[in-house]
Amino acid sequence: MELGLFENFFPDGVKRVFCAVHKLIFPCILVLAAASALPAIPVGTTLVLTSEPAYNVLTVTLDPVVGFDLSSTDSSRMTGSIQVLLDIDPVAATTPILTMVEGRTYGTDLRFKRSFFPSGYEMTFRGASAFIQTPAPPGMVTPATGRFAANQYRFDIDQGVLSGTALGNPVSQTFTPEAPSSGLGTGSGSILLTSLGDSGLFRNFDVLVTIPVSNGGSFLSDTITVNVNASGTIRALGTVQVPRTPYLDWTIRQNQPGAPFHTDPESDGIPHGLLWALGLSAPDDPRPHLLRPDPDLPGTFLFTLPDPGSAAPILVESSTDLTHWTPVPSASVTALTNPVPTRIRGDIRIAPSGDIQRFLRLSVLEP
């Protein structure tokens, strides 16, 4: 296969890079335009529990089982942090994923006391700490609302000692990672991304996560069963920096941060913008992935998208005169949609049109 290359500017102001294959011209067009339907950018950050009075307060109720209600309640102020993974769309300021990799909260000590004739109880809970995690990642979020099911996240009290006396008998219970008091998020939680503006190639966001949690269980100490139930709402805040577009993210990962969309430092005739959209890396040979005649189906053309798939929507257009271009009907594309969506892999075939002469091109929007 002979590959010829040339560049030109057309009256519509669009710069095109053409790939000539078997003397037929299949332009690989790069257009400066708004972004559309691009994949989110994976990023991690650390969130710190806030000091707002209405949040990060764990209300704990202790109730020794003695035949009548002797419950006592106290509150613990929580501090700590949570490591999270997100997939951020920097344009829409949304994420479909919130995975809590590891979080740790520390609570102030609690005291429980009830007196009754002829006895009573008095206990303290010291060194309380809870572990937060997504046990079955990823944690899923509805991007449009930022809401998520809170029960995707564990809230296990796995450190601390509850000790004292009840009815004249000693009471002691130690919580450990091997023997925690297990809990979960409850109801619905939320994540809010607030743009803080751009800095160079990056867009900065505040990340605010709110999640109700509960924890409950019972233990037997000597001859007394003690029920312990806890609930509260965790709120954690942090910042994250994300490349402004998925294309810029790609250039950073190629060790060519901010390389222009039309640049071709490899001198292979294929600009970075098309390499990115096709799902390739900068050093990859693009030729096996460009438009070419299908050797098995006369009149059919194809291009091949590698694993893990395309990185941006790719529009297939046709023309009979290289002047007037129209999208190829979706029914004529094996993906059954045109543009071909992101994360599509394998051979994409374009069926014959019946025209005596036809030119095809791939159109990619710069985000």
Steps between C-alpha positions, in 0.01 A plus 500: 500500500648835394433790736530860382447808716435868446340795682283785382259773610156516346269803464297390803808565716541138609848353498499146360759227496439256213598136484523376141451125475507307171457832314169564676491787748367444850548825693563471874346833593566686823243765592518758777161487670323439828546169681232230494446172684858454614617259767561626852851530644605271790650686793559445872502738795471513879193648669511633856202488735357848552435672833141607419282460812229304320739240356761250620325447830441135587206448734541179700233331709595233753232272643578217747234231475357478853129461431408868474624810320830622640644656183742789511619719211812707440661664195851479362660760273677329209814609320702322232540463126395282205699408188270492197514420129283694253435512125453871435348659192677839521245670274181379671659494850358154568625153591335159451733342756581558867721225637611538860835324496570546868369732768555536871297699754592568862236579760511682831434287810144418607346450844184309583337500842164402650407460862208300638416329825691314628776526238578641153774513244783727391713440191745689282597446137857613438711503185206449264602484135323382185620368164329618179530319167322392183501120542395431139650779286425708311243699693239621252355853481219645290698774320205728427405530869815402688293259711605147592382206708680537832495126574784456247736608780611333824515681832658258749592601853820298533691681773412599855416357842162513672540434872334562836249331728137400471288361785819470700670285236804602291439568132775509237495477121791569266434572132770390253530458122455128558193554721339830395151634543390496136298774336409654165394822342123552517258658257641733238830686493626776273812634333531859379777624269550876494737652245772723647629610159786397275872491558703432189397164355288420804156574642464513877199378696373493854368153581232478771369156604211447742399152616269386783634199691381262770653228709340262744554179688502332837751322718493285812715607791488269801125434528380825342411557133568855390349648182693781331359706211665795328399735220615824344580678176853523372599802294848528347655768281807508278638636175604328181681608185395348167625564145254739334416248226550129436733593213725702733494207742625281213785742418611494863503121501706507177761722673408776253285723724291751308611385154269671243218296352649525150860429597687207348833465687537139386493621136276212399247731335232436761432781750476437872127577501424204276738268688318590823152448354597163353615384844870487410814614678736752342766238401241261346496440125162644390492341153325174603220712650427740212228474234582239238319269255360184654688213334207262551207724401539690171376858522514493879751697704612455858712640778609317813474624858743338746446390859376654725307688231453845353559801723259741331202491262617456140274622222523325162416737214479450124524718191495454125695818424717577811295819547162398636518260795217317674496244783482140386158357605522312829352189338803485269745489792550174689481684832140589390560855615693787350700654661658179623481534882786488747637169633416311179761247387563277200425547129254772398369438147332751269266337248504590127290803402441429131681818393743471211754707689507546878741650750490426873645687793512472877398811688611558859399795719762661719354519851 
